[in-house]
Amino acid sequence: APDVIMCLDLLAPSGKELLAPNACGASVLQRAASWAIGAQDNRPYMEATDRIFFLRGLYPDFGAFALSAAASALMASSRLLSSEIVKAAHTVKFGPYEGRVHVWESLDPPEVNILAFHHGSLLPWSIHKSALTLVAQHLCRRHRVRMLALQLESLPFGNRMSMASFNIHMVRYVDSLRLDGPLVLFASGPGPAVQLLWKLNTRLSGALVLNCSRFRPKSYLGSSQHEQDELRQTNLAGLVHARRIDVLTASLIHHNVFAHCPEDLILAENTLHGSYCDCHPAFWRCAEYATSWTVAQTTQQLQNAPAIKLPSVMVACGGLADTETHASTLRLQEKLVGSSVRYIPESCLMWELEGQDQQRSVAALLHDLLTEVTSSPHDMSRPVGDRIDVSDSPEHAQNGSDSDEEAIHW
């Protein structure tokens, strides 16, 4: 760590270098500040934080987390008006299986469907649900959206399932929903859900792919980085299998969560730790097959996939995510002809855990995508259909309120 401080002083000796933004809008000083907060076992590295405070004193007009113009515009557009939504949980059958699908929609008849997928993530459903609820509150009424997400813990799969087999089941799940009208895919996570773009491409009106971090270059297989990733994945799988919650939490928080200050980092750590302690036992079964899906498998499948063109596609990642995630995002963009690249300000990878500002930024990305989808003539002539009847167990949510849901049949 002392070498990092020395390199910072050598490579960025003045404000010109310290304040220069990269393609994501993040400055050298911003990235250094983000690193310093958790550089010592997820706690502040005091020598580094002292240096950051000193540099901030030299440049008082520049906060350590000042945003670029593009990032500021995204944050401004993320202040969408929250509105009342209807939430429900349904039991949906696909093939020999059934699972629990959660639905968010406005009181008005929906005009577009968003299918949210997050498989490959090691965040429990409670964290995904909270983040998706906030996103839905900002989108459902404004765009007359119905958003659906499958609760993976509800699936009766074993703890060993290949990524390819899982995605085949996800296509069957989509088929079982029998949704009409524009369909938008929201794939968030390291990469397993991205492959649904190819399996569903003829049905999609748009897609947002967020934080696809596992698409490596052709030289990756057999490289030293490949070996390091395999070892890291094996260690992670061991933590999941042994339910070593303390170590698993610390491992995931490090490098994956942005925080303005040490208190924010501790809050995220406590939130994740608490969700692991309280999660359904089935979560660990899902986590075991997710940790068996390697970086190499994702890389091979995406490398072998042909380039495709969808009506409206956006690939995005956290502006403060690691360089491999940024490179992976750009490789994916090359596969998705005509897609645009966006960055989430003040975010690494786990946007669901980082707070409402990051969740609103994701809502703003979907808002931009939906504006593009609904302004295009394709698919808009086909109605989505009436709002699903949830009168047996209505659940109205306003301003982020939440309550238990009862499963009802689709």
PEHUFEN-V827226 format. One record per pair of residues at least 6 apart in sequence whose C-alpha atoms are under 8 Angstrom apart, sorted by the first residue. I is the first residue (numbers start at 0). GAP is how many residues later the second one is. D is the distance in whole Angstrom. If there is no record, write none. Layout:
I_GAP_D ; I_GAP_D
This chain:
0_38_8 ; 1_45_8 ; 4_43_6 ; 4_46_8 ; 10_6_8 ; 11_6_5 ; 11_16_8 ; 14_44_7 ; 16_11_7 ; 17_9_7 ; 17_10_5 ; 17_11_5 ; 18_8_5 ; 18_9_6 ; 18_10_6 ; 18_43_8 ; 19_7_5 ; 19_8_7 ; 20_6_4 ; 20_7_7 ; 20_47_7 ; 21_6_8 ; 23_295_5 ; 23_296_8 ; 23_318_8 ; 23_319_6 ; 23_321_8 ; 24_42_7 ; 24_43_5 ; 24_44_8 ; 24_45_7 ; 24_46_7 ; 24_294_7 ; 24_320_8 ; 25_41_7 ; 25_42_7 ; 25_293_6 ; 25_294_7 ; 25_319_8 ; 28_23_8 ; 28_35_6 ; 29_34_5 ; 29_35_5 ; 29_36_7 ; 30_289_7 ; 31_20_8 ; 32_16_7 ; 32_19_6 ; 32_31_6 ; 32_32_8 ; 33_224_7 ; 33_225_7 ; 33_226_7 ; 33_286_8 ; 34_220_8 ; 35_8_6 ; 35_9_6 ; 35_10_8 ; 35_12_6 ; 35_13_6 ; 36_6_6 ; 36_7_4 ; 36_8_7 ; 36_12_7 ; 36_222_8 ; 36_224_6 ; 36_225_6 ; 36_228_8 ; 37_6_5 ; 37_7_7 ; 37_216_7 ; 37_224_7 ; 37_227_8 ; 38_6_5 ; 40_209_8 ; 40_213_8 ; 41_208_7 ; 41_211_7 ; 41_212_6 ; 41_223_8 ; 42_219_7 ; 43_218_7 ; 51_12_8 ; 55_6_7 ; 55_7_7 ; 55_8_7 ; 64_195_8 ; 64_281_8 ; 66_278_7 ; 70_272_8 ; 70_273_7 ; 70_274_6 ; 73_287_7 ; 73_290_7 ; 73_291_8 ; 74_270_8 ; 74_282_8 ; 74_285_8 ; 74_286_6 ; 74_289_8 ; 76_287_6 ; 77_282_5 ; 77_283_5 ; 77_284_8 ; 77_285_6 ; 77_286_5 ; 78_281_7 ; 78_285_8 ; 79_58_6 ; 79_59_8 ; 79_280_8 ; 79_284_8 ; 80_57_6 ; 81_55_5 ; 81_56_5 ; 81_57_8 ; 81_316_8 ; 81_317_7 ; 82_54_5 ; 82_55_7 ; 82_57_8 ; 82_58_7 ; 82_315_6 ; 82_316_7 ; 83_22_7 ; 83_23_8 ; 83_53_7 ; 83_57_8 ; 83_312_7 ; 83_313_6 ; 83_314_5 ; 83_315_7 ; 84_19_7 ; 84_20_6 ; 84_21_5 ; 84_22_6 ; 84_51_8 ; 84_52_6 ; 84_55_7 ; 84_56_8 ; 84_311_6 ; 84_312_6 ; 84_313_7 ; 85_17_8 ; 85_18_6 ; 85_19_5 ; 85_20_6 ; 85_21_7 ; 85_308_7 ; 85_309_6 ; 85_310_5 ; 85_311_6 ; 86_15_7 ; 86_16_6 ; 86_17_5 ; 86_18_7 ; 86_307_7 ; 86_308_5 ; 86_309_6 ; 86_310_7 ; 87_14_6 ; 87_15_5 ; 87_16_7 ; 87_302_7 ; 87_305_7 ; 87_306_7 ; 87_307_6 ; 87_317_6 ; 87_318_8 ; 87_319_8 ; 88_11_6 ; 88_12_6 ; 88_13_4 ; 88_14_6 ; 88_316_6 ; 88_317_6 ; 88_318_5 ; 88_319_6 ; 89_10_6 ; 89_11_5 ; 89_12_6 ; 89_13_8 ; 89_317_5 ; 89_318_5 ; 89_319_5 ; 89_320_6 ; 90_7_7 ; 90_8_6 ; 90_9_5 ; 90_10_6 ; 90_316_6 ; 90_317_6 ; 90_318_5 ; 90_319_6 ; 91_6_5 ; 91_7_6 ; 91_8_6 ; 91_9_7 ; 91_81_8 ; 91_84_7 ; 91_85_8 ; 91_317_7 ; 91_318_6 ; 92_6_7 ; 92_80_7 ; 92_83_7 ; 93_75_8 ; 93_78_6 ; 93_79_5 ; 93_81_8 ; 93_82_6 ; 94_77_7 ; 96_58_7 ; 96_59_7 ; 97_57_7 ; 97_58_8 ; 98_51_7 ; 98_52_7 ; 98_53_8 ; 98_55_5 ; 98_56_5 ; 98_57_8 ; 99_50_6 ; 99_51_6 ; 99_52_8 ; 99_54_6 ; 99_55_8 ; 99_307_7 ; 100_47_7 ; 100_48_6 ; 100_49_4 ; 100_50_6 ; 101_46_6 ; 101_47_5 ; 101_48_6 ; 101_49_7 ; 102_43_7 ; 102_44_6 ; 102_45_5 ; 102_46_7 ; 103_29_7 ; 103_32_6 ; 103_36_7 ; 103_42_6 ; 103_43_5 ; 103_44_7 ; 104_31_7 ; 104_35_5 ; 104_36_8 ; 104_39_7 ; 104_40_6 ; 104_41_4 ; 104_42_6 ; 104_282_8 ; 105_34_5 ; 105_35_5 ; 105_38_6 ; 105_39_7 ; 105_40_7 ; 106_34_7 ; 107_33_7 ; 107_36_7 ; 107_279_8 ; 108_35_7 ; 108_276_7 ; 108_277_6 ; 108_278_5 ; 109_34_5 ; 109_35_5 ; 109_36_6 ; 109_274_6 ; 109_275_7 ; 109_276_7 ; 109_277_6 ; 110_32_8 ; 110_33_5 ; 110_34_6 ; 110_35_8 ; 110_70_7 ; 110_71_7 ; 110_272_7 ; 110_273_5 ; 110_274_8 ; 111_31_8 ; 111_32_7 ; 111_33_5 ; 111_34_6 ; 111_69_6 ; 111_70_5 ; 111_71_6 ; 111_72_8 ; 111_272_6 ; 112_32_6 ; 112_33_5 ; 112_34_6 ; 112_35_8 ; 112_66_8 ; 112_68_7 ; 112_69_6 ; 112_70_5 ; 112_71_6 ; 112_271_8 ; 113_31_7 ; 113_32_6 ; 113_33_5 ; 113_34_6 ; 113_69_6 ; 113_70_5 ; 113_71_6 ; 113_72_7 ; 114_32_6 ; 114_33_5 ; 114_34_6 ; 114_68_7 ; 114_69_6 ; 114_70_5 ; 114_71_6 ; 115_31_7 ; 115_32_6 ; 115_33_5 ; 115_34_8 ; 115_69_6 ; 115_70_5 ; 115_71_6 ; 115_72_8 ; 116_32_6 ; 116_33_7 ; 116_68_8 ; 116_69_6 ; 116_70_5 ; 116_71_6 ; 116_76_6 ; 117_69_6 ; 117_70_5 ; 117_71_6 ; 117_75_7 ; 118_33_8 ; 118_69_8 ; 118_70_7 ; 118_73_7 ; 118_74_6 ; 118_171_7 ; 119_69_6 ; 119_70_6 ; 119_71_7 ; 119_72_6 ; 119_73_7 ; 119_167_8 ; 119_170_5 ; 119_171_7 ; 119_173_8 ; 120_68_6 ; 120_69_7 ; 120_166_8 ; 120_169_7 ; 121_165_6 ; 121_168_8 ; 122_149_8 ; 123_151_7 ; 123_152_7 ; 123_155_7 ; 123_159_7 ; 124_26_7 ; 124_27_8 ; 124_28_7 ; 124_154_8 ; 125_149_7 ; 125_153_8 ; 126_148_7 ; 126_225_6 ; 126_226_7 ; 127_224_6 ; 129_222_8 ; 130_221_5 ; 130_222_8 ; 130_225_8 ; 130_228_6 ; 132_267_7 ; 133_222_8 ; 133_225_7 ; 133_226_7 ; 133_266_6 ; 134_224_6 ; 134_225_6 ; 134_227_7 ; 134_228_5 ; 135_11_7 ; 135_227_8 ; 136_261_8 ; 136_262_8 ; 136_263_8 ; 137_222_8 ; 137_225_7 ; 138_6_7 ; 138_224_7 ; 138_227_8 ; 138_228_7 ; 139_6_7 ; 139_7_8 ; 142_224_8 ; 142_227_7 ; 142_228_8 ; 151_131_8 ; 151_134_7 ; 152_127_7 ; 152_129_5 ; 152_130_5 ; 152_132_8 ; 152_133_6 ; 153_128_7 ; 156_129_8 ; 157_127_7 ; 158_126_5 ; 158_127_6 ; 158_128_8 ; 158_129_6 ; 158_130_5 ; 159_128_7 ; 159_129_5 ; 159_132_8 ; 160_128_6 ; 161_127_8 ; 161_130_8 ; 161_131_7 ; 162_29_7 ; 162_130_6 ; 166_25_8 ; 166_26_7 ; 166_28_8 ; 166_29_7 ; 170_25_8 ; 170_28_7 ; 170_29_7 ; 178_205_7 ; 179_202_7 ; 179_203_6 ; 179_204_5 ; 179_205_7 ; 180_198_6 ; 180_199_7 ; 180_200_8 ; 180_201_5 ; 180_202_5 ; 180_203_5 ; 181_22_7 ; 181_23_6 ; 181_191_8 ; 181_197_6 ; 181_198_6 ; 181_200_8 ; 181_202_7 ; 182_20_7 ; 182_21_5 ; 182_22_5 ; 182_23_7 ; 183_20_6 ; 183_21_6 ; 183_22_5 ; 183_23_5 ; 183_24_8 ; 184_12_8 ; 184_19_7 ; 184_21_6 ; 184_22_5 ; 184_23_6 ; 184_24_8 ; 185_21_6 ; 185_22_5 ; 185_23_6 ; 185_24_8 ; 186_6_6 ; 186_7_6 ; 186_20_8 ; 186_21_6 ; 186_22_5 ; 186_23_6 ; 187_21_6 ; 187_22_5 ; 187_23_6 ; 187_24_7 ; 188_21_6 ; 188_22_6 ; 188_23_6 ; 188_24_8 ; 189_21_6 ; 189_22_5 ; 189_23_5 ; 189_24_6 ; 190_20_8 ; 190_21_5 ; 190_22_6 ; 190_23_6 ; 190_24_7 ; 190_107_6 ; 191_101_8 ; 191_106_6 ; 193_15_7 ; 193_18_7 ; 194_106_8 ; 194_107_7 ; 196_10_8 ; 197_107_8 ; 197_110_8 ; 200_109_7 ; 203_106_7 ; 203_107_8 ; 204_105_7 ; 204_106_6 ; 204_107_7 ; 204_168_6 ; 204_173_7 ; 204_174_7 ; 205_104_7 ; 205_105_6 ; 205_106_4 ; 205_107_5 ; 205_163_7 ; 205_164_8 ; 205_167_6 ; 206_105_6 ; 206_106_5 ; 206_107_6 ; 206_162_8 ; 207_105_6 ; 207_106_5 ; 207_107_6 ; 207_108_7 ; 207_157_8 ; 207_158_7 ; 207_161_8 ; 208_104_8 ; 208_105_6 ; 208_106_5 ; 208_107_6 ; 209_105_6 ; 209_106_5 ; 209_107_5 ; 210_105_6 ; 210_106_4 ; 210_107_7 ; 210_114_7 ; 210_118_7 ; 210_138_6 ; 211_105_7 ; 211_113_7 ; 211_116_6 ; 211_117_6 ; 212_111_7 ; 212_112_4 ; 212_113_7 ; 212_115_5 ; 212_116_7 ; 213_81_5 ; 213_82_8 ; 213_84_6 ; 213_85_6 ; 213_110_8 ; 213_111_7 ; 213_114_6 ; 214_80_7 ; 214_83_6 ; 214_84_5 ; 214_87_7 ; 214_88_8 ; 214_113_5 ; 214_114_8 ; 214_116_7 ; 214_117_7 ; 215_79_8 ; 215_80_8 ; 215_83_6 ; 215_108_8 ; 215_111_8 ; 215_112_6 ; 216_82_8 ; 216_114_8 ; 217_85_8 ; 219_6_6 ; 220_75_7 ; 225_70_7 ; 228_66_7 ; 229_64_7 ; 229_65_8 ; 232_58_7 ; 232_59_8 ; 232_61_7 ; 233_57_8 ; 235_12_7 ; 235_55_7 ; 236_51_7 ; 236_54_5 ; 236_55_7 ; 238_6_8 ; 238_8_7 ; 238_9_6 ; 239_8_7 ; 239_44_7 ; 239_47_7 ; 239_48_6 ; 240_43_8 ; 240_47_7 ; 242_41_8 ; 244_28_7 ; 244_31_7 ; 244_32_8 ; 245_27_7 ; 248_20_7 ; 248_23_7 ; 248_24_6 ; 249_19_7 ; 252_15_8 ; 252_16_6 ; 254_66_8 ; 254_67_8 ; 254_93_7 ; 255_65_7 ; 255_92_5 ; 255_93_5 ; 255_94_6 ; 256_8_8 ; 256_11_8 ; 256_90_7 ; 256_91_5 ; 256_92_6 ; 256_93_6 ; 256_94_7 ; 256_96_7 ; 256_97_6 ; 257_7_7 ; 257_62_7 ; 257_88_6 ; 257_89_5 ; 257_90_5 ; 257_96_6 ; 258_6_5 ; 258_95_7 ; 267_85_6 ; 267_86_7 ; 270_82_8 ; 271_81_8 ; 304_30_8 ; 305_29_7 ; 306_27_7 ; 306_28_4 ; 306_29_6 ; 306_30_7 ; 307_27_6 ; 307_28_5 ; 307_29_6 ; 308_27_6 ; 308_28_5 ; 308_29_7 ; 309_26_7 ; 309_27_7 ; 309_28_8 ; 310_62_8 ; 311_26_8 ; 311_27_7 ; 311_57_7 ; 311_60_7 ; 311_61_7 ; 312_23_7 ; 312_25_7 ; 312_26_5 ; 312_27_7 ; 312_56_8 ; 313_25_5 ; 313_26_5 ; 313_27_6 ; 313_28_7 ; 313_55_7 ; 314_14_7 ; 314_17_8 ; 314_18_7 ; 314_24_7 ; 314_25_6 ; 314_26_5 ; 314_27_6 ; 315_13_7 ; 315_25_6 ; 315_26_5 ; 315_27_5 ; 315_28_7 ; 316_8_7 ; 316_9_7 ; 316_12_7 ; 316_25_7 ; 316_26_5 ; 316_27_6 ; 316_31_8 ; 316_32_7 ; 317_25_5 ; 317_26_5 ; 317_27_6 ; 317_28_7 ; 317_29_5 ; 317_30_5 ; 317_31_6 ; 317_33_8 ; 318_24_5 ; 318_25_5 ; 318_26_5 ; 318_27_6 ; 318_28_6 ; 318_29_6 ; 319_25_7 ; 319_26_6 ; 319_27_6 ; 319_28_5 ; 320_26_7 ; 320_27_4 ; 320_28_6 ; 321_26_7 ; 328_12_8 ; 329_11_8 ; 332_6_6 ; 332_7_7 ; 332_8_7 ; 343_14_7 ; 343_17_6 ; 343_18_7 ; 344_13_8 ; 344_16_8 ; 345_12_7 ; 346_7_7 ; 346_11_7 ; 350_7_6 ; 350_8_6 ; 351_6_8 ; 351_7_6 ; 373_6_7 ; 389_18_8 ; 391_16_8 ; 392_12_7 ; 392_13_6 ; 392_15_8 ; 394_8_8 ; 394_10_7
